[in-house]
């Protein structure tokens, strides 16, 4: 009985190892030499956004958030965002100028071209999608 259990455990381990090896395989298009990588699904929040004050451009991409000065290109904030639902995200970011971490909630409106945001302090601001 013990010998049979050891054989089953060994077979299961071998199968698991094979599955892990196969999972690591990627297909390569003929003649390119580069593996095919599935594109990361983007959210409706991804893209560049500019504040109505025109001071900064914010970039949201794959859960990351940063803003840069329109005039100098200097980074002003960096952080992350999480999607709460189809129209709401939560920002968690660090302000380089004030050296403070803060949060904000943003609601997507205007056909997906505007976000109305409220900082944890209650201050409101508006971001408009920047057209390419």
WOHU-V447846 format. One record per residue. N is the residue number from 1. RES is the residue in one small letter. SS is DSSP state (a for helix, b for strand, c for the rest). PHI is phi in radians with two decimals (none if undefined). NEAR is the number of other C-alpha atoms within 10 Angstrom. Layout:
n=(N | N)
res=(RES | RES)
ss=(SS | SS)
phi=(PHI | PHI)
near=(NEAR | NEAR)
//
This chain:
n=(1 | 2 | 3 | 4 | 5 | 6 | 7 | 8 | 9 | 10 | 11 | 12 | 13 | 14 | 15 | 16 | 17 | 18 | 19 | 20 | 21 | 22 | 23 | 24 | 25 | 26 | 27 | 28 | 29 | 30 | 31 | 32 | 33 | 34 | 35 | 36 | 37 | 38 | 39 | 40 | 41 | 42 | 43 | 44 | 45 | 46 | 47 | 48 | 49 | 50 | 51 | 52 | 53 | 54 | 55 | 56 | 57 | 58 | 59 | 60 | 61 | 62 | 63 | 64 | 65 | 66 | 67 | 68 | 69 | 70 | 71 | 72 | 73 | 74 | 75 | 76 | 77 | 78 | 79 | 80 | 81 | 82 | 83 | 84 | 85 | 86 | 87 | 88 | 89 | 90 | 91 | 92 | 93 | 94 | 95 | 96 | 97 | 98 | 99 | 100 | 101 | 102 | 103 | 104 | 105 | 106 | 107 | 108 | 109 | 110 | 111 | 112 | 113 | 114 | 115 | 116 | 117 | 118 | 119 | 120 | 121 | 122 | 123 | 124 | 125 | 126 | 127 | 128 | 129 | 130 | 131 | 132)
res=(x | x | x | x | x | x | x | x | x | x | x | x | x | x | x | x | x | x | x | x | x | x | x | x | x | x | x | x | x | x | x | x | x | x | x | x | x | x | x | x | x | x | x | x | x | x | x | x | x | x | x | x | x | x | x | x | x | x | x | x | x | x | x | x | x | x | x | x | x | x | x | x | x | x | x | x | x | x | x | x | x | x | x | x | x | x | x | x | x | x | x | x | x | x | x | x | x | x | x | x | x | x | x | x | x | x | x | x | x | x | x | x | x | x | x | x | x | x | x | x | x | x | x | x | x | x | x | x | x | x | x | x)
ss=(c | a | a | a | a | a | a | a | a | a | a | a | a | a | a | a | a | a | a | a | a | a | a | c | c | c | c | b | c | c | c | c | c | c | b | c | c | c | c | c | c | c | c | c | c | c | b | b | b | b | b | c | c | c | c | b | b | b | b | b | b | c | c | b | b | b | b | b | b | c | c | c | c | c | b | b | b | b | b | b | b | b | b | b | b | c | c | b | b | b | b | b | b | b | b | c | c | c | c | b | b | b | b | b | b | b | b | b | b | a | a | a | c | b | b | b | b | b | b | c | c | c | c | b | b | b | b | b | b | c | c | c)
phi=(none | -1.14 | -1.07 | -1.20 | -1.17 | -1.10 | -1.15 | -1.14 | -1.10 | -1.12 | -1.16 | -1.11 | -1.11 | -1.12 | -1.11 | -1.09 | -1.11 | -1.12 | -1.09 | -1.18 | -1.12 | -1.14 | -1.14 | -1.42 | -1.31 | -2.23 | -1.49 | -2.10 | -1.05 | -0.97 | 1.51 | -1.65 | 1.27 | -1.99 | -1.22 | -1.46 | -2.04 | -1.16 | -1.17 | -1.41 | -1.16 | -1.70 | -1.69 | -1.18 | -1.61 | -1.14 | 2.40 | -1.84 | -2.28 | -2.10 | -1.22 | -1.13 | -1.41 | 1.29 | -1.42 | -2.39 | -1.95 | -1.82 | -2.05 | -2.02 | -2.73 | 0.87 | 1.53 | -1.87 | -2.41 | -2.63 | -2.29 | -2.32 | -1.09 | -1.13 | -1.35 | -1.88 | 1.41 | -1.12 | -1.24 | -1.83 | -2.47 | -2.62 | 3.08 | -2.34 | -2.41 | -2.23 | -1.47 | -1.46 | -2.73 | -1.12 | -2.22 | -2.34 | -2.22 | -2.01 | -1.68 | -2.36 | -2.53 | -1.94 | -1.55 | -1.18 | -1.13 | -1.52 | 0.96 | -2.30 | -1.60 | -2.54 | -2.26 | -2.65 | -2.00 | -2.20 | -1.94 | -1.38 | -2.40 | 1.07 | 1.18 | 1.54 | -1.88 | -2.52 | -2.15 | -1.68 | -2.07 | -2.30 | -1.23 | -1.00 | -1.31 | 1.78 | -1.15 | -1.86 | -2.62 | -2.15 | -2.03 | -1.95 | -1.06 | -1.52 | -1.39 | -1.19)
near=(6 | 7 | 8 | 9 | 10 | 11 | 12 | 12 | 12 | 12 | 12 | 12 | 12 | 12 | 12 | 12 | 12 | 12 | 11 | 11 | 10 | 10 | 9 | 8 | 9 | 11 | 10 | 12 | 10 | 8 | 6 | 8 | 9 | 11 | 12 | 11 | 9 | 6 | 6 | 7 | 7 | 12 | 13 | 14 | 27 | 15 | 17 | 19 | 22 | 22 | 18 | 11 | 9 | 12 | 13 | 23 | 22 | 24 | 19 | 21 | 17 | 15 | 16 | 16 | 22 | 21 | 24 | 18 | 15 | 14 | 10 | 9 | 11 | 11 | 17 | 17 | 22 | 19 | 18 | 17 | 22 | 16 | 16 | 12 | 9 | 11 | 14 | 18 | 20 | 19 | 25 | 19 | 20 | 19 | 16 | 12 | 9 | 9 | 9 | 10 | 13 | 14 | 16 | 19 | 20 | 24 | 20 | 19 | 13 | 10 | 7 | 13 | 15 | 20 | 25 | 16 | 21 | 18 | 16 | 12 | 9 | 9 | 9 | 13 | 15 | 16 | 22 | 21 | 19 | 15 | 9 | 5)
//
